Amino acid sequence: MSLQVEKLEKNMAKLTIETEPEELEKAIQSAYLKNRRKFSLPGFRKGKAPRVMIEKMYGVEIFYEDAANIILPEAYAKALDESELEVVARPEIDITQVEKGKPFIFTATVALKPEVTLGQYKGIEIEKIETEVTEEDINAEIVKVQEQNSRLITVEDRAVAAGDQVVIDFQGFVDDVPFEGGTGEDYELTIGSHSFIDTFEEQLIGKEIDEETEVSVTFPEDYHVADLAAKPALFQVKIKGIKVKELPEADDEFAGEVSEFDTLAEYKEDLKAKLLENKEKEAKTQRENKAIGKIIEGAQMDIPEPMIKNQIGSMLEDFERRMQTQGLTIEQYMQFTGMTADKMEEQMRPSALNRIQTRLVLEAVAKAEDIQVSDEEIDKEMEAMAAAYKMEADKMKTYMGEKEIQNMKMDMAVQKAIDLVVNEAKEI
């Protein structure tokens, strides 16, 4: 195998990889053996036709695609090892030559891990963060608990108001024609939740039970259903019921029901302590973010676009998994919110870029400070992980290869870098 490496702009590189003709021949033969049962030729039982006969009837290129897929993974992996490049995103593969009797040639355009030039990272000045718990904070928390312990009361003597939960039947029309997904019966909708498009919910305010009304809305320009995007729609809606939340009284009885305390005063003191603990945790996170943000501002690095797209892809996968835990597919989420894949990627882009920059500058700090992680620290971390998974530490180690251990070391070094930066920061 031969390899040529061409460095491109913005931390990109192009690898030109050439394998021997014999490697291609082996791959073509493997592709033939894998696929021969798919071919029926006159005079041969299915799956028994010689390769030469299949190639004669269907063309010599018939097995090229599968052969290329056989060669590519191993050849690309060998090229990465030989080049010693630190690739941070999936490659863009382009096959430039696949022909029997000749070398198999392809290119891989890859994104490289950027070099970071640090500015100031010690003595960073950050704004002081207050952690005082006020009476308003405590009362707001009590209201949350009241909301959690509220009950829905049917209302029959007034019209729909903001915050109500209404039960409705509806049917939507575009150009006087009902559209798919635009019909619902006995649908429970909270006014002000913004779970329906445009001003749908607001137009129900003031309507009476059993009243039939028309609601006019316009679908977003980037709506995920192309046939509906930017189009006006008319919904025929019937109000079938109105419910309102009734909050329990905040008194000693309430405190006894929602906590281990007998009086509201004791419950408030406990809430104050917990709120203070939470505020201090939040303040710690904010200090870290502010300090790291200042370091990013003073650092220089050129992030390749595929690295950003790769991070966005990971974030989208995480989001999709969270939606699945709530019983929703990503398609349903986009339908309910009017979101599109492009819009989600656009919204996630700043966060994705920040995550990349954060990791890069912290790794650079760890390198600049020669931060080390000892074997004893690794063992302690593994013991904690084993306890979390209710496993023996030795068994946990068997599941982790050298790469996983190195990643763990880097994660721990990055955490030490965060601690160093925050401890050295000055609050003003």
N, C-alpha and C positions, 0 to 999 in steps of 0.2 A: 504494500500500500504506500502511496506517496501523498504528501500533504503540502499545500501551499497556504500561507496565512497572509491575508491583506487587511491591514488596519484601516478602518473607515472613520468618518467623523462621528462625533457624539457617542463615543464608547461603543461603537459597533465594529464588527470584524467579519470578514468573509473567508470561509474555509473552502478550499477546492480539494476534494478528496478523490483519489483515483485508486481503484482496486485492480488486481490482476484479472486478465480474461478468464483464467481458470476459476476464480471465485464466482464470476458471473455464470459460468457453465454449471458449476455445482448448484447454484441457486435456481437456475432454470430447470435442472433435473429434479430438484426438490419440489419446485412448483408443479412440475408435471406429475410427480408421484402423488402429490396432495390433491390434484384436481382431475386426474384421469377418469375417475368414475362419473364425471359430469358429461363425458363425451360418448356419443354413439356413432360409430362409423360402419358403413356397409361391409359385411364380411368379418366383423369382429364383435365379440360379445362386449356388452357395455363395461367399460373400465379396462378392457384388454387391448385397446388400440395402441400401437407403438407411438412413441412421441413424434417420430419423424413423419408418420402419417397424419397425425393431428396438426402438426405444423404445416404440412403440405396443403391440407384442406382449409385451415383457418388462418394461415399466415405464421411466419416465424415469430411474430410479435405477441402471439397469443399468451405466452407465459411471462412476458417481460415485466408486467406490473407486479405480479406476485413475487417474481424473482427480486425485483428492486426492494420490495418490502421486507424480504428476507435478509438482504445485504445491509440495508440502511442502518438499523439499530446498532449492530456490532461495529460497523465501519465508523459510524459517527462517534461512538463511545471511545474507540481506539484513537481517533483523531483528537478528541478532547484531551485524553491522557497525554498524547504526544505534544500537543500545543501548550499544555499547562495553563490554558486560559481559564479564568473564573467566569463561567457563563451564568447569567441570572434570569434567563427567560427561555422559553421554547424556541428552537431554531426555525428559520424559514428555509425549507428545503427546496432545491430546484435541481432536477435531474437533467444533466446536459448531454450525456451519452449513455445509451443502453443498446448495445448491438452485439449479437453473438460473434465471438472470436475477437472482440476488442475490449479494452479496459472499460469498466463501469465507472463513470465520472459523475459526480454530483457536487453541488455547492451547498453550504450551510451558512446562512447569514445569522450571526448571533449577537446578542447584547452582552456586554462585558460589565463586570462590577466596577463602578466608578471609583477613581482615586478621590480622596477628600483632603482638601487643604483647610485645616482648622484655623479659626481666628481665636479670639479670647474664649476660654471655657472655664477658667477659674476666676472667682470674684465677680461673677455675673450679678448685676443689680436687677432685682425683681420687686414688683409691688407687694407690699405687705398684705396678707390675706387675713381678715378678721374671722374668728371662730366663735364669737359671742352668740349665745342662744337667747333670743328675745321672747317676750310674752306672745308676740304675734306668731313667732315660729311654733310655739307650743300649741296655740289655739288652732293654727292651720293644720297641725298634725292631728288634733282631736277631730277636726272637721273631716279629714280623710277617713278616720276610723268610723265616724258617724256615717259617712257615705257607704263604707264597706258593710255596715250593719243596718243599712236602711231597708225599707220594704216598699214595694210598688203598690200604690193605692189607685184604684180606678176612679177617674173623674168623669162626672156626667153633666155638671152644671156650668161648664165654661168651655171656651174655645181653646185650640192648641196654642201653647206658649213655648218659648225657648226653654230647652232642658227637658221637655216632656218626652216620654216614650209613646209613640203612636203606633197603632196597628192599621196597616193600609193594604188595599188592593190597588194594583197599578198596571197599566199597559202603555207602552211607549210606541210612538209612531214617528217615522221619518218620511217626509213627502207623502203623508196620509197612508203609509204602509207600515204595519207592525214589523218590528225588527227582532231578530233572535236575541234572547237574553233580556228583553225589555218588559217582561211580564212577571208579576209576583202576586201571590195571595197570602193574606194574613202575615204580611211582612212587618217585623218589629223594627222601627226606626227611631233613633234618638235624635231629636231636633237640636242641631248644633254640633253633631258628631262629624259632619262633613264627609260622611261615607258615601253620599251620592254626589253626582257631578254638579258643577255650577251652583246655582241658587235654588236647587230643588227643595231643600229642607226649609229654607226661609219662606218660600212661597206657601207653605202649609200653615204658617203661624196665622192665627185668627180664624181658621176654619173650624166648623162645628162637627160633632159626631154625626155620622150618616150623610154628611155633605159630600157631594161629588163636585170635583173641581178639576180644572186644567192647569197644568204646570208647564211652562215653556223654558227650555234650557238649550244650551249649545255645547256640543261635545268639544273637548280640547283639540287643537290643531294636530297634536301629536298623539291622539288617542290610538290605542293599540289595534283597534279594528279599523282598517283603512277605509272601509265603506262608510263609517260613521264619523270619521275625523272631520272636525270643524263644521259639522252639519247641525242645523237647528232641529230640535226634537220636541214633540208635544206628548205629554203624559196625561192620561186620564186617571185620576186618583180618587179613591173613595176612603174617607176617614171612618174606620170601623171601631176605634176605641182610643181612649187617652188614659195614660197612666202617669203618675208623678211620684217622685221619691219622697218618702216621709222619713225624716231623720229622727233618731232617738234623742231624748233630752240628755244633755251633758251634765250628769249629776252623779252622786255617790252610787246609785243603783247601776248606772251605765258603766262606771269604772269597775264595779264588781263583776259585771258580765263580760267585759272585754279584757280584763287583766286579773292579776293575782292580788290586787289591792282593794281595800274596803272603801276608801274614800277617793274623791276626785283629786284632792290636794296631793295625796300620795302618788296617784297615777301620773299627775303632772310632773312631779319631781323625777319620777322614773323616765318619763318621756324626755325631760330636759337633759338627763344624763346620756340617754341614747342619742339624742339629737346632737349633743356636743361631741360624742364619739364619732358620729357620722360626719360632722362638719370638719373635724380634725383630719379624718381620712381624706375627705374631699379636698381640704386645703393642701395636704401633702401631695395629692395628685396634681393640683393646680400649680404648686411650686415647681414640681418636676416639669410640667408642660411649659410653663413660662421660661424656666431656665434653659430647657432644651430648645425652645423656640428662639431664644436669643443666640444660642450657639449656632443654630441653623442659619440665622440671618448673617452671622459673621463668617460662615464657612463657604467654601467654593467647591462645587461638584457639578458634573454634567450628567444628568439622569437620562439614560436611553429610553426612548418611547416604549419599546417592548417590555421593559421592566415595569413601567407604570401600568400597562395593559395587563400584564401578568398579575400584578397586585390587585387590580380591579376585579379580575376574574376570580381570584381567591375570595375576595370580599363578597362577590355575588353568590358564590357557592355557599358561603357561611350564611348569608341572608336567606337563601333558598332553604337551607336546613332548618333555620329558625321558623320560617313560615310553615314548613312541614310539621313541626312540633305543635303548631296551632291548628293543624288540619287544613291548611291552605296550600295549593300549588302556586308557583310563581305566576302562572298564567291567570289564575283567579285573582291574585293580589293586584296584578296590573289592570284586570278588568274592573275591579271594584274601585280602584284609585284613579284610573285614567292614565296611569304611568306607562311608559314604554321602556324597552331595553336600552335604547340610546339615551333616554333621559336619566335612567338610573345610573348608567355608566358616567354620564356627565356630572351628576350630583356626587358620585363617589370619588371622582378624580382628585379633588383637593385633598381628601382624607388619605387616599392611596399614596399620593405624592408625599404627604407629611409622614406617613408611616415609613416610607423608604428613606427619606432624609433623616428621620429620627434614628433609625437603626444604623445608618451609615456613619453619622457623626459620633454616636456612642461607641461604635466599634473603633472609630478613629481615636477617641479619647482613651479607650482601653489600651490601644496600641501605644499611644503617646506616653501613657503612664506606666506601661509595662505591667498591666494588671494581670495577675496570674490566678488560676483556680487550682487548688491542690487536689490530689487524689482523695484525701480525707474529706474534703468538701463535696466531691462528687459522690463518694460513698454515702455521706449523710443525706444528700439530695435523693439518691436512689432509695434509701431507707424510707424517706418521707413519701416518695411516690409509691413504693411497695405497700406502705401502710394505707395509703389512700385507696389503692386497688385491692386491699386485703390479700396481699401476696407476700411470700418470703422475698427478702432482698436479693438473695442469690438467684432466685428464679427470675426476678425482674431483670437482672444483669444478662441472663441468657437471651432475653428478647431484644437486647440492645446491641447493635453492631458498633464498630469503631466510629462510623459517621454520626450515628445518633449521640454517642458520647461526646464527640467533638462539638456537635451542635449544642449539647447541654452545657459544655464548658463555656462556649461563646455566650450563651444566654446568661449564664451566671456572671461572666466578666462584664457584660453590658449592664447588668443590675448594679454591680459594683461601681461602674462608671457613673450611673445615675446618682447613686448615693454620694459619690465624690463631688459631682457637680452641684448637687443641692446643698450639701454641707458647706461647700465653699461659697455659695451664693450669698449675696447681701440683700436683706429686705429693707426697702426704703419707704 
